Amino acid sequence: MTKIGFIRHGITDWNAAQRIQGQTDIPLNETGRSQVRALAERLRDEAWDYIYSSDLSRARETAEIIARAIGLSLVLDQRLREMGCGQIEGTTLEERVSRWGDDWRTHSLGIETKESIVSRGLSFVTEIVDRHPDANVLIVSHGAILRQTLLHLLPPAACQERLRNTSVTALTYRQGDWSCELYNCVKHIK
């Protein structure tokens, strides 16, 4: 059995302003670092064997804080990056509507397809399951790629809630089947 803990990075200034980050490399803010320290303290009492992260700074710093707290070496992988959001990166909904109209989602704005995101996410998860059978693995990444990957591992009804910053979603893989032990848990945030 392989257990994977999927973690969304801590909050950034752009998260707080509801700006699309995509693959723009926005760092954690102080609130985000505080969230991550609380999460690291929570994870200290759990058994984790490996930790992987997106190379974008908000996820990487989240993973570095956790890795130091629980004594693991961090491995970065570009497949765990957030979806590329093309021309909408850095914009708020109001700005998108102002620039491209209410139907901005129908325009070709260089946004990565869901198929591409899912392909990256599933490729990585499949590799982890093959590489680490019978291990507990943390994966630190981003909201859209985590959500799209989870939608392909779990029944859609299980993934309706938007993933919160520093949330933990724990899945186990046993003989070809995925089960969810924990979804979008932020009990470490007071």
C-alpha positions in Angstrom: 0.0 0.0 0.0 1.3 3.5 -0.9 -0.1 6.5 1.0 0.1 9.9 -0.7 -0.5 13.2 1.2 -1.3 15.9 -1.4 -0.6 19.3 0.0 -1.5 22.7 -1.5 1.1 25.4 -0.8 0.6 28.2 1.7 -1.1 31.4 0.9 0.5 34.2 -1.2 -0.3 37.8 -1.7 -1.8 36.9 -5.1 -4.0 34.3 -3.5 -5.3 36.9 -1.0 -6.0 39.3 -3.9 -7.6 36.6 -5.9 -5.1 37.0 -8.8 -4.5 34.0 -11.0 -0.9 32.8 -10.4 -0.5 30.0 -12.8 3.2 29.4 -13.4 4.2 33.0 -12.3 6.6 32.4 -9.5 4.9 34.2 -6.6 6.4 33.6 -3.1 4.6 32.8 0.1 3.6 35.7 2.3 4.0 35.8 6.0 0.5 34.3 6.6 1.4 31.5 4.2 4.7 30.8 6.1 2.7 30.8 9.4 0.2 28.3 7.9 3.1 26.1 6.7 4.8 26.1 10.1 1.6 25.0 11.7 1.2 22.2 9.1 4.8 21.1 9.6 4.2 20.9 13.4 1.1 18.7 12.7 3.0 16.4 10.2 5.9 15.9 12.7 3.8 13.3 14.6 3.0 11.4 11.4 5.1 8.8 9.5 6.2 10.2 6.1 9.1 8.7 4.1 9.5 11.0 1.1 8.6 14.5 0.0 8.3 15.9 -3.5 7.4 19.4 -4.6 6.7 21.7 -7.5 9.8 23.9 -8.2 7.7 27.1 -8.1 8.8 29.0 -5.0 5.4 29.0 -3.1 5.3 25.2 -3.2 9.0 24.7 -2.9 9.2 26.9 0.3 6.2 25.1 1.7 7.9 21.8 1.1 11.2 23.0 2.5 9.7 24.1 5.8 7.9 20.7 6.1 11.0 18.7 5.1 13.2 20.4 7.7 10.6 19.8 10.4 10.2 16.1 9.7 13.7 15.3 8.6 13.3 14.5 4.9 15.2 15.4 1.8 13.2 17.3 -0.7 12.9 16.3 -4.4 11.6 18.9 -6.9 9.7 18.0 -10.1 8.4 20.4 -12.8 5.5 18.2 -13.5 4.0 19.4 -10.2 3.9 23.0 -11.4 0.6 24.8 -11.5 -1.4 24.9 -14.7 0.0 27.5 -17.2 -2.6 30.3 -17.3 -1.2 32.2 -20.3 -2.5 35.8 -20.6 -4.7 35.7 -17.5 -1.8 35.2 -15.1 -1.7 38.1 -12.7 -5.3 39.2 -13.3 -8.4 39.3 -11.1 -11.8 38.3 -12.4 -12.7 41.9 -12.7 -9.7 42.6 -14.9 -10.4 39.6 -17.1 -13.9 40.7 -17.7 -12.7 44.2 -18.4 -10.1 43.0 -21.0 -11.9 40.1 -22.7 -15.6 40.4 -21.7 -17.9 38.2 -19.7 -17.1 35.3 -22.0 -13.3 35.5 -21.4 -13.2 31.7 -20.8 -14.1 31.1 -24.5 -11.1 33.0 -25.8 -7.8 31.4 -26.7 -5.6 33.0 -24.1 -2.8 30.5 -23.9 -4.2 28.6 -20.9 -3.0 25.0 -20.5 -5.7 22.4 -21.2 -7.1 20.2 -18.5 -5.9 17.2 -20.5 -2.3 18.5 -20.2 -2.6 19.1 -16.5 -4.1 15.7 -15.8 -1.4 14.0 -18.0 1.3 15.7 -15.9 -0.4 14.9 -12.6 -1.2 11.3 -13.3 2.3 10.7 -14.8 3.9 11.9 -11.6 1.5 10.0 -9.3 1.9 6.7 -11.3 5.7 7.1 -11.1 5.5 7.6 -7.3 3.4 4.5 -6.8 5.8 2.4 -8.8 8.9 3.9 -7.2 7.6 3.8 -3.6 5.4 0.8 -3.0 4.6 0.5 0.7 5.7 4.0 1.5 4.1 7.3 2.7 4.8 10.1 0.3 4.0 13.9 0.6 3.4 15.8 -2.6 3.4 19.6 -2.4 1.8 21.4 -5.3 -0.9 23.8 -6.5 -4.7 24.0 -6.4 -5.6 23.4 -10.1 -3.2 20.5 -10.8 -4.1 18.8 -7.5 -7.8 19.2 -8.1 -7.6 17.9 -11.7 -5.4 15.0 -10.6 -7.7 14.1 -7.7 -10.7 14.2 -10.0 -9.2 11.3 -11.9 -8.2 9.3 -8.9 -11.5 9.7 -6.9 -15.2 9.8 -7.7 -16.0 13.4 -8.8 -18.4 13.8 -5.9 -15.5 13.4 -3.5 -13.7 16.5 -4.9 -16.3 19.2 -4.9 -14.8 21.4 -2.3 -12.1 23.8 -3.4 -8.7 22.9 -1.9 -7.6 25.4 0.7 -4.0 26.6 1.2 -1.9 24.1 3.2 -4.8 21.6 3.1 -3.9 17.9 3.3 -5.7 15.3 1.2 -4.5 11.7 1.9 -5.1 8.9 -0.5 -4.0 5.2 -0.3 -3.3 3.0 -3.3 -3.8 -0.7 -2.8 -3.9 -3.3 -5.6 -5.0 -0.8 -8.3 -7.6 1.0 -6.2 -7.5 4.5 -4.7 -9.3 5.4 -1.5 -9.5 8.7 0.3 -8.7 8.9 4.0 -8.8 12.6 4.3 -9.9 15.5 2.0 -9.0 19.1 2.2 -8.1 19.0 5.9 -6.8 22.2 7.5 -7.2 21.3 11.2 -3.7 22.8 11.8 -5.0 26.3 11.0 -6.7 27.9 14.0 
